[in-house]
Amino acid sequence: MKIYSCETHINRALDEFVAKEETFPNMEPVKNDIKLSTTCEYCEQVPMYVVTNVQSDTTSS
């Protein structure tokens, strides 16, 4: 599971992840090139974070 989230919706993304996956998520900043083609899962804002259960290649280095 991978959830892209803006600053406003990060708590909702974390809560949803824990409820569905029943485990603690990783929350990492999104790379700039991913921000150009992706929006927040809950609105049309630019995503600031990706919430996932594994190290993602969509996060900053």
Secondary structure, 3 states (H helix, E strand, C coil): CEEEECCCCHHHHHHHHHHHHCCCCEEEEECHHHHCCCCCCCCCCCCCEEEECCCCCCECC
